[in-house]
Amino acid sequence: MGKPGGLMQFLLQAFEYLTAAEHWSGPSGFPARIAQHLGYTVLAVILAALVAVPVGVAVGHSRKGASAVLAVAGAMRALPTLGMLTFFAVTLPRGVTVPLIPATLTLVLLASAPLVAGIVAGFDSVERDVVLSARAAGYSETQILTRVELPLAAPTIVGGLRSCVVQVLATATVVAFIGLGGLGRLLIDGLAVQDYPRMIAGAVVVIALALAVDLLLAAVQRAVRPTGVGRLPGSPPQA
């Protein structure tokens, strides 16, 4: 009976920590930590997209090398995040003095795998007969890409982006391990002084933030689901 009582006490203390006014202002308050956390996530996703989008679109449109790319993406998902972060911090020049470099590189690698996989899977979900019909109707490769493949693949591509963002958002807590900010500070600093209510409060905010972003991207995914993609591929191309 002692353990449930202790857990309930920690939960109550965590609720008090969450609702205390002093924890919602200043450089270490929840708004500042959330902004830092989102900043690391957005930076990593943007940098990952600069590589993943061209690779995913090229592979998906050409239908060449998709198996190899998906295999590499699957292998990258299995990489241990904390291990990569520690490795880059120790081995990269200025990795210790400028911790944003190894942290960003780690999160970029984490973000790239689901993003590439989602783009390739999106193109693969487009019926081959639809593409062949568009090509036979005189569509250029650019028209096929922009007017047929991308609109039809959009829900799956956004699904890959959704998986990418939520995964990075949930994992970005590890950057506090090498001295950066974000919501991970609540976990690392709380553990250092055995302040478990602070750790629970931090975990709750991370979960709530990830769920909110996931719901937002789920709405975007539903919004881009095509109900009809302009002219049919069998019709004459527009000038």
C-alpha positions in Angstrom: 0.0 0.0 0.0 3.0 2.3 0.5 3.9 2.4 -3.2 0.4 3.5 -4.5 0.3 6.1 -1.7 3.7 7.4 -2.7 2.8 7.5 -6.4 -0.4 9.5 -5.6 1.6 11.9 -3.5 4.1 12.4 -6.4 1.1 13.0 -8.8 -0.4 15.6 -6.5 2.9 17.3 -6.1 3.4 17.2 -9.9 0.0 18.8 -10.3 1.0 21.5 -7.8 4.2 22.1 -9.8 2.3 22.4 -13.0 -0.2 24.9 -11.6 2.2 27.1 -9.7 2.3 30.5 -11.2 6.1 30.9 -10.8 6.7 27.9 -13.1 4.9 29.7 -16.0 7.2 32.7 -16.2 10.9 33.5 -16.6 13.6 31.8 -18.6 13.0 28.4 -16.9 9.2 28.6 -17.0 7.1 26.2 -19.0 6.5 28.7 -21.9 10.2 29.3 -22.4 11.0 25.5 -22.2 8.2 24.7 -24.6 9.5 27.3 -27.1 13.0 25.9 -26.8 11.7 22.4 -27.3 9.7 23.4 -30.4 12.7 25.3 -31.7 14.9 22.2 -31.6 12.1 20.2 -33.3 11.4 22.7 -36.1 15.1 23.2 -36.8 15.7 19.4 -37.1 12.6 18.8 -39.3 13.4 21.6 -41.7 17.1 20.5 -42.1 15.9 16.9 -42.5 13.4 18.0 -45.1 16.1 19.7 -47.2 17.6 16.2 -47.8 14.6 13.9 -47.4 12.2 15.6 -49.7 14.4 15.7 -52.8 15.6 12.1 -52.2 12.0 10.8 -51.5 10.5 12.6 -54.5 13.2 11.4 -56.8 13.0 7.8 -55.7 9.2 7.8 -55.4 8.7 9.3 -58.9 11.2 7.1 -60.6 10.2 4.0 -58.7 13.9 3.1 -58.6 15.8 2.2 -55.5 12.7 2.4 -53.2 13.5 -0.9 -51.5 17.1 0.2 -50.7 16.0 3.6 -49.4 13.3 2.1 -47.2 15.8 -0.4 -45.9 18.2 2.4 -45.0 15.4 4.4 -43.4 14.3 1.4 -41.3 17.9 0.9 -40.1 18.2 4.5 -39.2 15.1 4.2 -37.0 16.9 1.6 -34.9 19.8 3.9 -34.1 20.0 4.7 -30.4 19.4 8.4 -30.0 21.2 8.9 -26.7 24.2 6.9 -28.1 24.3 9.0 -31.2 24.1 12.2 -29.2 26.9 11.2 -27.0 29.1 10.0 -29.9 28.6 13.3 -31.8 29.2 15.4 -28.8 32.5 13.7 -28.1 33.8 13.3 -31.6 32.6 16.4 -33.5 34.8 19.5 -33.4 33.4 21.8 -30.8 30.7 19.2 -30.1 31.1 19.8 -26.3 31.4 23.6 -26.4 28.6 24.1 -29.0 26.1 21.4 -28.0 23.5 22.5 -30.5 25.7 21.0 -33.3 25.6 17.3 -32.1 22.0 17.8 -30.8 20.8 19.0 -34.2 22.6 16.4 -36.2 21.2 13.6 -34.0 17.6 14.9 -34.4 18.1 15.4 -38.1 19.1 11.8 -38.5 16.1 10.8 -36.4 13.7 12.9 -38.5 15.0 11.9 -41.9 14.0 8.2 -41.7 10.2 8.6 -41.2 10.1 11.5 -43.6 11.8 9.7 -46.5 9.8 6.6 -45.8 6.5 8.6 -45.8 7.3 10.3 -49.1 8.4 7.1 -50.9 5.4 5.2 -49.4 3.1 8.1 -50.7 4.3 7.7 -54.2 4.1 3.9 -54.0 0.4 4.3 -53.0 -0.4 5.9 -56.3 -1.8 3.3 -58.7 0.7 2.7 -61.5 -2.1 2.6 -64.1 -3.0 6.2 -63.2 0.5 7.4 -63.9 0.7 5.4 -67.1 -2.6 6.8 -68.2 -1.4 10.4 -67.6 1.8 9.7 -69.5 -0.2 8.2 -72.4 -2.5 11.3 -72.4 0.6 13.5 -73.0 1.3 14.7 -69.5 4.9 15.8 -69.0 6.9 14.3 -66.1 6.5 17.6 -64.2 2.7 17.5 -64.8 2.5 13.9 -63.7 4.5 14.8 -60.5 2.6 17.9 -59.6 -0.9 17.2 -60.8 -1.2 13.4 -60.3 1.4 11.9 -58.0 1.8 14.6 -55.3 -2.0 15.3 -54.8 -2.7 11.5 -54.6 0.3 10.8 -52.3 -0.3 13.9 -50.1 -2.1 12.1 -47.2 0.6 9.5 -46.9 3.4 12.1 -47.2 1.8 14.2 -44.5 1.4 11.0 -42.4 5.2 10.6 -42.7 5.7 14.2 -41.7 3.4 13.6 -38.8 5.4 10.6 -37.6 8.6 12.5 -38.1 7.6 15.6 -36.1 6.0 13.6 -33.2 9.0 11.3 -33.0 11.5 14.2 -32.9 9.3 16.2 -30.5 9.1 13.3 -28.1 12.8 12.5 -28.3 14.2 16.1 -28.1 14.2 15.8 -24.3 17.6 14.0 -24.7 19.3 17.2 -25.8 19.2 18.4 -22.1 21.7 15.6 -21.5 24.4 17.7 -23.1 23.4 21.0 -21.5 20.7 22.4 -23.8 17.3 23.6 -22.8 13.8 22.5 -23.6 11.5 20.3 -21.6 14.2 17.8 -21.0 15.7 20.1 -18.4 12.8 19.3 -16.1 13.7 15.6 -16.4 17.5 16.0 -16.1 17.5 18.6 -13.4 14.7 16.9 -11.5 16.6 13.6 -11.5 19.8 15.3 -10.3 18.1 16.4 -7.1 15.6 13.6 -6.9 12.7 16.0 -7.5 10.3 13.4 -8.9 7.3 15.7 -9.0 9.2 18.0 -11.3 10.1 15.1 -13.5 6.5 13.9 -13.7 5.4 17.4 -14.5 7.9 17.6 -17.3 6.8 14.2 -18.7 3.2 15.3 -18.7 3.9 18.5 -20.6 6.0 16.6 -23.2 3.2 14.1 -23.7 0.5 16.8 -23.9 2.6 18.8 -26.4 3.2 15.7 -28.6 -0.5 14.8 -28.5 -1.5 18.4 -29.5 0.9 18.5 -32.4 -0.2 15.0 -33.5 -3.8 16.1 -33.5 -3.0 19.2 -35.5 -1.1 17.2 -38.1 -3.8 14.6 -38.2 -6.2 17.4 -39.1 -3.8 18.5 -41.9 -3.6 14.9 -43.1 -7.4 14.7 -43.4 -7.5 18.1 -45.1 -5.1 17.1 -47.9 -7.0 13.9 -48.7 -8.0 14.3 -52.3 -11.7 14.2 -53.3 -10.8 14.7 -56.9 -7.6 15.8 -58.5 -8.4 18.3 -61.2 -8.8 16.8 -64.7 -8.6 13.1 -65.1 -5.2 11.8 -66.4 -7.0 10.5 -69.4 -8.1 14.0 -70.5 -6.0 16.2 -72.7 -3.4 18.2 -70.8 -3.9 21.8 -70.2 -1.5 24.3 -71.7 
